[in-house]
Amino acid sequence: MKKHKYFKIRSREDDPQVIDRKENHYTIYTFETVYKTGKFYRVHPTIDDHEALLMMKHRCDKFAPAVGNGVIVRAEILKQLDAE
């Protein structure tokens, strides 16, 4: 089994429910719960993962979960990080 360099605490989630920001002409923006289609992982970052998390683009590569703790990250991003 391959060791992961970043985000050792992770679990696979397909089509997760996340919090998404929607533009709104009344209050500038609002937040709502949506399903993101695709392969993702729920990660629980440690201090060693901080820089990798900062490099990811918010609401594109990483998302806030609608339910529970952690960060929802696209599977492709973790695959790239594991390859380093």
C-alpha positions, 0 to 999 in steps of 0.5 A, spaced: 500 500 500 502 506 498 504 511 503 501 518 502 505 524 503 499 529 505 493 528 508 494 521 511 487 522 514 482 521 508 476 518 506 473 517 499 466 521 497 463 521 491 458 526 489 459 530 496 454 535 499 458 542 500 457 549 501 457 553 495 457 561 494 451 564 489 452 571 487 445 575 489 443 582 487 440 583 493 445 581 498 451 580 494 452 573 495 449 567 499 451 560 501 447 554 499 448 546 500 449 543 493 452 536 490 458 536 487 459 531 481 465 527 481 470 523 485 472 527 492 476 525 498 474 528 505 481 530 509 482 532 516 488 536 515 494 536 520 499 542 521 504 538 516 498 539 510 497 546 511 501 549 505 498 544 501 491 546 503 493 553 502 495 552 495 488 549 493 483 554 490 477 555 494 471 552 491 474 549 485 479 544 488 477 544 495 470 545 499 467 546 505 462 540 507 455 541 508 455 536 514 461 534 518 468 536 519 474 536 514 475 539 507 472 536 501 478 535 496 478 533 488 481 526 487 485 529 482 488 534 486 490 528 491 493 524 486 498 530 484 500 531 491 501 523 492 505 523 485 510 528 488 
